[in-house]
Structures are given as structure tokens and as C-alpha cells.
Amino acid sequence: MTEERPRDRSALPVLEDSPPAVCRKLRTKMAFGSLEGVRDWRHGESSTAVYWCLLTMETAGPDDSFAHPHNCQSGRRCFVAPAAAGLVAWNDGDGGRDPGQTPG
């Protein structure tokens, strides 16, 4: 029988920089979990992640540009600001409407 040794966590990189504010309508499967020692999904550094827009349910937003953390930031026409720092709202109360669309 082998004795289990405690894991040495000192070898893991310390990642303290905060992620960019990406559109609250941007999603990826990585958004629902995190791996130890891996930067937040909002940095957009994964080479395998698939991103989609909740407004279109496609890999492109309403403006036909790719849905990706590097693209879905302030200044994009369809950008919806995050609800609050560190929070991901499951239902943000807007019914999935385009930010430029008037309620009706």
C-alpha cells in the first residue's frame, strides 16, 4: 500500500489579475466551473473553448462578429454590461432581448 502525500500547491502559478468585463450574454461551458491554476474563462486564453451569445444562441452575436471574450467587451454595439463584479446572473430579467430593442 502506498502512502498518499499532500499535494504541493507552491508549484501552481498565482493568478491574481482580474478578468476583463465581458458581455453578460457571452457564454462558454468553462463559465460554470473552474480549474485550479487556470485563469478565468473571461481572459479568452483557452484554445479549445467554444463561446456563444445568448442573444443569438450562435457563435456570432447580433452584429455577426464572433462571440469571444476578446470581442465581447465595452464598445461593441450589442454589449450588455455585467450585472456585478464576480456575479453571473442566470436570468438577468431582460428576457434575452437585444439591448437596443424596446420592450413590447
C-alpha positions as CSV (number, residue, x, y, z in Angstrom):
1,M,0.0,0.0,0.0
2,T,1.3,3.4,-0.9
3,E,1.0,6.4,1.4
4,E,-0.7,9.4,-0.1
5,R,1.4,12.5,0.2
6,P,-0.2,16.0,0.5
7,R,-0.1,17.9,-2.8
8,D,2.5,20.7,-3.1
9,R,0.5,23.7,-4.2
10,S,3.5,26.0,-4.2
11,A,4.3,24.9,-7.8
12,L,1.0,26.3,-9.1
13,P,1.1,29.8,-10.6
14,V,-0.5,32.6,-8.7
15,L,-3.1,34.3,-11.0
16,E,-4.4,37.4,-9.3
17,D,-5.2,39.7,-12.2
18,S,-8.9,40.3,-12.5
19,P,-10.7,39.2,-15.7
20,P,-12.0,41.7,-18.2
21,A,-15.6,42.8,-18.1
22,V,-17.2,40.8,-20.9
23,C,-20.8,41.0,-22.1
24,R,-23.2,39.3,-19.8
25,K,-24.7,37.5,-22.8
26,L,-21.4,35.7,-23.6
27,R,-21.3,32.0,-22.5
28,T,-19.0,29.0,-22.6
29,K,-19.1,25.7,-20.8
30,M,-16.0,26.8,-18.9
31,A,-18.0,29.6,-17.3
32,F,-19.8,27.1,-15.0
33,G,-16.6,25.7,-13.3
34,S,-13.0,26.5,-12.8
35,L,-9.8,24.5,-12.7
36,E,-7.2,25.2,-10.1
37,G,-4.3,27.1,-11.5
38,V,-6.2,28.2,-14.7
39,R,-7.1,31.7,-15.4
40,D,-10.8,32.8,-15.5
41,W,-12.5,32.0,-18.8
42,R,-13.2,35.7,-19.4
43,H,-9.5,36.1,-20.3
44,G,-10.2,34.2,-23.5
45,E,-7.0,32.1,-23.4
46,S,-8.4,28.6,-24.0
47,S,-7.6,27.1,-27.3
48,T,-10.5,24.6,-27.0
49,A,-13.4,26.7,-25.6
50,V,-16.5,27.3,-27.6
51,Y,-18.2,30.6,-26.9
52,W,-21.8,31.6,-27.8
53,C,-24.1,34.6,-27.5
54,L,-27.3,34.3,-25.6
55,L,-29.0,36.8,-27.9
56,T,-28.4,34.7,-31.0
57,M,-27.6,31.3,-29.5
58,E,-24.9,31.1,-32.1
59,T,-21.1,31.6,-32.1
60,A,-21.7,35.1,-33.5
61,G,-23.5,38.0,-31.9
62,P,-26.4,40.1,-33.3
63,D,-23.7,42.2,-35.2
64,D,-22.4,39.0,-37.0
65,S,-19.0,39.3,-35.2
66,F,-17.6,36.3,-33.4
67,A,-18.7,35.7,-29.8
68,H,-15.4,35.6,-27.8
69,P,-14.1,37.4,-24.7
70,H,-11.7,39.5,-26.7
71,N,-14.6,40.8,-28.9
72,C,-17.5,40.9,-26.4
73,Q,-16.4,44.0,-24.5
74,S,-17.5,47.5,-24.0
75,G,-17.7,49.4,-27.2
76,R,-19.4,46.6,-29.2
77,R,-22.9,47.7,-30.3
78,C,-24.6,44.7,-28.7
79,F,-22.6,44.7,-25.4
80,V,-24.5,44.3,-22.2
81,A,-22.5,45.2,-19.1
82,P,-22.0,42.5,-16.4
83,A,-24.6,42.6,-13.6
84,A,-21.9,43.0,-10.9
85,A,-18.3,42.1,-10.5
86,G,-17.8,38.4,-9.9
87,L,-21.5,37.6,-10.4
88,V,-23.0,35.7,-13.3
89,A,-26.8,36.2,-13.4
90,W,-28.7,33.1,-14.6
91,N,-31.7,35.3,-15.5
92,D,-30.9,38.9,-15.8
93,G,-34.5,39.9,-16.2
94,D,-34.4,41.3,-19.8
95,G,-35.9,38.3,-21.4
96,G,-33.0,37.9,-23.8
97,R,-33.8,41.0,-25.8
98,D,-31.3,42.8,-27.9
99,P,-30.0,45.8,-25.8
100,G,-31.2,48.2,-28.5
101,Q,-34.7,46.6,-28.6
102,T,-37.5,48.3,-26.9
103,P,-39.8,46.3,-24.6
104,G,-43.0,45.3,-26.3
